Amino acid sequence: MKRFAGLRMLPAGGLIPLLVLVCVIVHVAGNQLIEGSLTEALVYMVMVVGLSVFVSNSGIISFGHVSFALVGAYASAWQTCCPGLRGVFMPGLPQILLETNVPVMPAALTAALSATAVAAVAGIAITRLNAVAASIALLSLLFVVKTIYENWTSVTAGQGSLAGLPLYVGLWTALAWATGAIVVAQLYMNSAHGLRLRAIREEYAAARAAGIVVWRERMIGLVISAFVFAIGGILFGHYLGTLAVSIYWLDMTFLTLAMLVVGGMRSLTGAVVGTLAVSGVREVLRAFERGLDVGGTTLQIPQGSQEIVLALAFLLILVFRPQGIVGDYELGVPPPR
């Protein structure tokens, strides 16, 4: 019984100490560039882990989760951005938002809840569709949300950028949120709702015959996933200090999906490993794009090469190892016999 209780804490119980160790090593090393890259990777990890809550358990590929990040990021900006100038950038906001500056933490939570509400409303239709149709519907949701926010000029500044977001996301802040995301994903994975959603993924007809309400289980997974992903989107805005609708678009969509697929789409460990692996490759490619001095010779690749290399790596993973780097493996959990 004690062994079973211990296994229920995995893989989160193994992943979190490893992340803490990596952060401590990088921080002690004192390289600000690497520390900044790791901070960004941890912010993406929040999003990828949030994405895995729905995708890994339901088997439905989502091309629309970035819409929740977009909704959350702007809802947070309405409460925290540019005090005194908020009325200049966003004159259409309600008077209470123009006059009130909300602390970052409660603003992030309420903003994530607003994104969750969008997921719940959209999920009424999406969760009743089959896997392929649901993926297309989620992509359509992203197009709809982006179009609305680009043209809602009075409250989003349209296609312009919002500057002046509090820069509160550092290495330890990002680690704390990533830890929270992993714990939430672990708790959901071990819950009855997570088990039922995976049963639907594996045997749809049998799950329905057993009395599982498919749309309800998908809805629960979707709203939890949307909340966590929205937190990641909010953190990304506060990491950059600026906000623009164009940030939350197809680049972020395919990057987060690539991180999940490369690591392993059916495991929480895969979400963490994939995020770190892709982030590491991106940072190396960025260094070569800037120009890297090796033995007195500057090695430099054309700008934009990282997107091409990542796309090729993504295709190779899909062809030669479609299950991802770790597949179904979970850190510390023995494989089934």
C-alpha positions as CSV (number, residue, x, y, z in Angstrom):
1,M,0.0,0.0,0.0
2,K,2.8,2.4,0.9
3,R,4.5,1.6,-2.5
4,F,1.3,2.4,-4.3
5,A,0.9,5.7,-2.5
6,G,4.4,6.6,-3.4
7,L,3.8,5.8,-7.1
8,R,0.9,8.2,-7.1
9,M,3.3,11.0,-6.4
10,L,5.3,10.2,-9.5
11,P,6.4,11.5,-12.0
12,A,5.9,14.9,-10.3
13,G,7.9,13.8,-7.3
14,G,10.9,13.1,-9.5
15,L,10.5,15.9,-12.1
16,I,10.3,18.8,-9.6
17,P,13.5,18.0,-7.7
18,L,15.3,17.6,-11.0
19,L,14.1,21.0,-12.2
20,V,15.1,22.6,-8.9
21,L,18.6,21.1,-9.2
22,V,19.0,22.4,-12.8
23,C,17.9,25.9,-11.7
24,V,20.3,25.9,-8.7
25,I,23.2,24.8,-11.0
26,V,22.4,27.5,-13.6
27,H,21.9,30.2,-11.0
28,V,25.2,29.3,-9.2
29,A,27.0,29.3,-12.6
30,G,26.1,33.0,-12.9
31,N,25.6,33.1,-16.6
32,Q,22.8,35.6,-17.1
33,L,22.1,34.5,-20.7
34,I,21.6,30.9,-19.8
35,E,19.6,31.8,-16.8
36,G,17.3,33.9,-19.0
37,S,17.0,31.1,-21.5
38,L,16.0,28.6,-18.7
39,T,13.5,31.1,-17.3
40,E,11.9,31.3,-20.8
41,A,11.9,27.5,-21.0
42,L,10.1,27.2,-17.7
43,V,7.5,29.7,-18.8
44,Y,6.9,27.5,-21.9
45,M,6.9,24.5,-19.7
46,V,3.8,25.8,-17.9
47,M,2.1,26.1,-21.2
48,V,3.2,22.7,-22.5
49,V,2.2,20.9,-19.3
50,G,-1.1,22.7,-19.5
51,L,-1.5,21.5,-23.0
52,S,-0.6,17.9,-22.0
53,V,-3.5,17.9,-19.4
54,F,-5.9,17.9,-22.4
55,V,-3.9,16.4,-25.3
56,S,-2.1,13.6,-23.4
57,N,-5.3,12.4,-21.6
58,S,-7.8,12.9,-24.4
59,G,-5.7,12.0,-27.5
60,I,-7.1,15.1,-29.2
61,I,-4.5,17.4,-30.8
62,S,-5.2,21.0,-29.9
63,F,-4.2,23.8,-32.3
64,G,-6.2,26.3,-30.3
65,H,-4.8,26.5,-26.8
66,V,-2.9,29.6,-27.6
67,S,-6.2,31.4,-27.7
68,F,-6.5,30.8,-24.0
69,A,-3.0,32.3,-23.4
70,L,-4.1,35.3,-25.5
71,V,-7.3,35.9,-23.5
72,G,-5.5,35.4,-20.2
73,A,-2.5,37.7,-21.1
74,Y,-4.8,40.6,-22.1
75,A,-7.1,40.1,-19.1
76,S,-4.0,40.4,-16.9
77,A,-2.7,43.4,-18.8
78,W,-6.1,45.2,-18.2
79,Q,-5.4,45.0,-14.5
80,T,-1.6,45.5,-14.3
81,C,-0.3,47.3,-17.4
82,C,1.0,50.8,-17.6
83,P,-0.7,52.6,-14.7
84,G,-1.6,56.2,-15.7
85,L,-1.3,55.4,-19.4
86,R,-3.9,52.6,-19.5
87,G,-6.5,55.0,-20.6
88,V,-4.3,56.1,-23.5
89,F,-3.6,52.6,-24.8
90,M,-7.0,51.1,-23.9
91,P,-9.6,53.9,-23.5
92,G,-12.5,51.5,-24.0
93,L,-11.9,49.7,-20.7
94,P,-14.5,50.0,-17.9
95,Q,-13.8,52.9,-15.6
96,I,-13.0,50.6,-12.7
97,L,-10.2,48.9,-14.7
98,L,-8.8,52.3,-15.8
99,E,-8.5,53.5,-12.2
100,T,-7.5,50.3,-10.4
101,N,-4.1,48.7,-10.4
102,V,-4.4,45.0,-9.3
103,P,-1.4,43.1,-7.8
104,V,0.1,40.7,-10.2
105,M,-0.8,37.4,-8.4
106,P,-4.6,38.0,-8.1
107,A,-4.6,39.6,-11.6
108,A,-3.0,36.4,-13.0
109,L,-5.5,34.1,-11.3
110,T,-8.6,36.1,-12.3
111,A,-7.3,36.5,-15.9
112,A,-6.7,32.7,-16.1
113,L,-10.3,32.2,-14.9
114,S,-11.5,34.4,-17.7
115,A,-9.7,32.2,-20.2
116,T,-11.2,29.2,-18.5
117,A,-14.6,30.7,-19.0
118,V,-13.9,31.0,-22.8
119,A,-12.8,27.4,-22.8
120,A,-16.0,26.3,-21.1
121,V,-18.2,28.2,-23.5
122,A,-16.3,26.9,-26.6
123,G,-16.1,23.5,-25.1
124,I,-19.9,23.1,-25.1
125,A,-19.6,22.4,-28.9
126,I,-16.0,21.3,-29.2
127,T,-16.2,18.4,-26.7
128,R,-19.0,16.8,-28.6
129,L,-17.0,16.5,-31.8
130,N,-14.8,13.6,-32.8
131,A,-11.0,13.9,-32.5
132,V,-10.3,15.4,-35.9
133,A,-13.2,17.7,-35.9
134,A,-12.4,18.9,-32.4
135,S,-8.8,19.7,-33.5
136,I,-10.1,21.8,-36.4
137,A,-12.6,23.5,-34.2
138,L,-9.9,24.5,-31.7
139,L,-7.8,25.9,-34.5
140,S,-10.9,27.9,-35.7
141,L,-11.3,29.2,-32.1
142,L,-7.7,30.6,-32.3
143,F,-8.5,32.4,-35.6
144,V,-11.7,33.8,-34.1
145,V,-10.1,35.0,-30.9
146,K,-7.1,36.6,-32.7
147,T,-9.3,38.4,-35.1
148,I,-11.4,39.8,-32.3
149,Y,-8.4,41.0,-30.3
150,E,-6.7,42.5,-33.4
151,N,-9.8,44.6,-34.1
152,W,-11.0,45.4,-30.6
153,T,-8.7,48.4,-30.7
154,S,-10.2,50.3,-27.8
155,V,-9.3,47.6,-25.2
156,T,-6.4,45.7,-26.8
157,A,-4.6,48.4,-28.8
158,G,-5.4,46.4,-31.9
159,Q,-2.3,45.3,-33.8
160,G,-0.1,47.6,-31.7
161,S,2.0,46.6,-28.6
162,L,1.3,47.3,-25.0
163,A,4.3,48.3,-23.0
164,G,4.8,48.6,-19.3
165,L,3.8,45.2,-17.9
166,P,5.5,44.5,-14.6
167,L,8.6,42.4,-15.1
168,Y,8.1,40.0,-12.2
169,V,9.0,36.7,-13.9
170,G,12.5,35.6,-13.0
171,L,14.0,32.2,-12.7
172,W,12.5,31.3,-9.3
173,T,9.1,32.7,-10.1
174,A,9.0,30.7,-13.4
175,L,10.1,27.6,-11.4
176,A,7.4,28.0,-8.8
177,W,4.7,28.3,-11.5
178,A,6.1,25.3,-13.5
179,T,6.1,23.3,-10.3
180,G,2.5,24.2,-9.7
181,A,1.6,23.3,-13.2
182,I,3.3,19.9,-12.9
183,V,1.4,19.2,-9.6
184,V,-1.9,20.1,-11.1
185,A,-1.3,17.9,-14.1
186,Q,-0.2,15.0,-11.8
187,L,-3.3,15.4,-9.6
188,Y,-5.6,15.4,-12.6
189,M,-3.8,12.4,-14.2
190,N,-4.4,10.4,-11.0
191,S,-8.0,11.6,-10.5
192,A,-11.1,9.6,-11.6
193,H,-11.7,12.3,-14.3
194,G,-8.2,11.7,-15.7
195,L,-8.7,8.0,-15.7
196,R,-12.0,8.2,-17.4
197,L,-10.7,10.6,-20.1
198,R,-7.8,8.2,-20.9
199,A,-10.4,5.4,-21.1
200,I,-12.2,7.4,-23.7
201,R,-8.9,7.9,-25.5
202,E,-8.2,4.2,-25.6
203,E,-11.6,2.7,-26.2
204,Y,-14.2,5.2,-27.1
205,A,-17.1,2.8,-27.6
206,A,-16.3,0.8,-24.5
207,A,-16.1,3.9,-22.4
208,R,-19.5,5.1,-23.6
209,A,-20.9,1.6,-23.0
210,A,-19.6,1.7,-19.4
211,G,-21.6,4.9,-18.8
212,I,-18.8,7.5,-19.1
213,V,-20.2,10.8,-20.3
214,V,-17.7,11.7,-23.0
215,W,-18.4,15.4,-23.4
216,R,-18.3,16.0,-19.7
217,E,-15.0,14.4,-19.1
218,R,-13.5,16.2,-22.1
219,M,-14.9,19.5,-20.8
220,I,-13.3,19.0,-17.4
221,G,-9.9,18.2,-19.0
222,L,-10.3,21.2,-21.4
223,V,-11.0,23.8,-18.7
224,I,-8.2,22.6,-16.4
225,S,-5.8,22.6,-19.3
226,A,-7.0,26.1,-20.4
227,F,-6.4,27.5,-16.9
228,V,-2.8,26.2,-16.8
229,F,-2.0,27.2,-20.3
230,A,-3.5,30.7,-19.7
231,I,-1.2,31.1,-16.7
232,G,1.8,30.3,-19.0
233,G,0.6,33.0,-21.5
234,I,0.2,35.5,-18.7
235,L,3.7,34.7,-17.4
236,F,5.1,35.2,-20.9
237,G,3.7,38.7,-21.1
238,H,5.3,39.6,-17.8
239,Y,8.5,38.0,-18.8
240,L,8.8,40.1,-21.9
241,G,7.3,43.3,-20.4
242,T,5.3,43.9,-23.6
243,L,2.2,42.4,-25.2
244,A,1.0,42.1,-28.7
245,V,-1.7,39.9,-30.3
246,S,0.9,38.6,-32.9
247,I,2.9,37.0,-30.1
248,Y,0.1,34.5,-29.4
249,W,-0.3,33.1,-32.9
250,L,0.9,30.2,-35.0
251,D,4.5,30.4,-33.9
252,M,3.6,29.8,-30.3
253,T,1.0,27.2,-31.3
254,F,3.4,25.0,-33.2
255,L,6.3,25.5,-30.8
256,T,4.3,24.3,-27.8
257,L,2.9,21.4,-29.8
258,A,6.5,20.5,-31.0
259,M,7.7,20.5,-27.4
260,L,5.0,18.1,-26.4
261,V,5.3,15.8,-29.4
262,V,9.1,15.7,-29.3
263,G,9.1,14.8,-25.6
264,G,6.2,12.3,-25.7
265,M,2.6,13.2,-26.2
266,R,1.2,10.7,-23.8
267,S,3.2,11.4,-20.7
268,L,3.9,14.3,-18.2
269,T,7.5,13.4,-18.2
270,G,7.5,13.8,-22.0
271,A,6.0,17.4,-21.7
272,V,8.9,18.4,-19.4
273,V,11.7,16.7,-21.3
274,G,10.4,18.0,-24.7
275,T,10.2,21.5,-23.4
276,L,13.8,21.4,-22.1
277,A,15.1,19.6,-25.2
278,V,13.5,22.0,-27.8
279,S,14.4,25.1,-25.7
280,G,18.0,23.9,-25.6
281,V,18.2,23.4,-29.3
282,R,16.6,26.8,-29.9
283,E,19.2,28.5,-27.6
284,V,22.1,26.9,-29.5
285,L,20.6,27.9,-32.8
286,R,20.1,31.5,-31.5
287,A,23.7,31.6,-30.5
288,F,24.8,30.6,-34.1
289,E,22.4,33.1,-35.6
290,R,24.1,35.9,-33.5
291,G,27.5,34.5,-34.4
292,L,29.6,32.1,-32.3
293,D,33.3,32.5,-32.0
294,V,35.1,29.1,-32.3
295,G,38.9,29.1,-32.3
296,G,39.0,32.7,-33.7
297,T,36.5,31.9,-36.4
298,T,33.0,33.3,-36.2
299,L,30.4,30.7,-37.1
300,Q,27.1,32.2,-38.1
301,I,23.9,30.8,-39.7
302,P,21.2,32.9,-41.5
303,Q,18.5,34.5,-39.4
304,G,15.4,32.3,-39.2
305,S,17.4,29.0,-39.4
306,Q,16.1,27.9,-36.0
307,E,12.6,27.6,-37.4
308,I,13.8,25.5,-40.3
309,V,15.9,23.2,-38.1
310,L,13.2,22.8,-35.5
311,A,10.7,21.9,-38.3
312,L,13.0,19.3,-39.7
313,A,13.7,17.9,-36.3
314,F,9.9,17.7,-35.7
315,L,9.4,15.8,-38.9
316,L,12.2,13.4,-38.1
317,I,10.7,12.7,-34.7
318,L,7.3,12.1,-36.3
319,V,8.8,9.7,-38.9
320,F,11.3,7.7,-36.8
321,R,10.0,8.0,-33.3
322,P,6.3,9.2,-33.3
323,Q,5.9,8.3,-29.6
324,G,8.5,11.0,-28.8
325,I,11.8,10.9,-26.8
326,V,10.3,9.2,-23.7
327,G,7.1,7.7,-25.2
328,D,4.7,6.6,-22.5
329,Y,7.4,6.4,-19.9
330,E,6.9,8.3,-16.6
331,L,9.9,9.2,-14.4
332,G,10.1,6.8,-11.5
333,V,7.1,4.7,-12.6
334,P,8.0,1.1,-13.6
335,P,6.7,0.1,-17.0
336,P,3.7,-2.2,-17.0
337,R,4.4,-5.9,-17.4
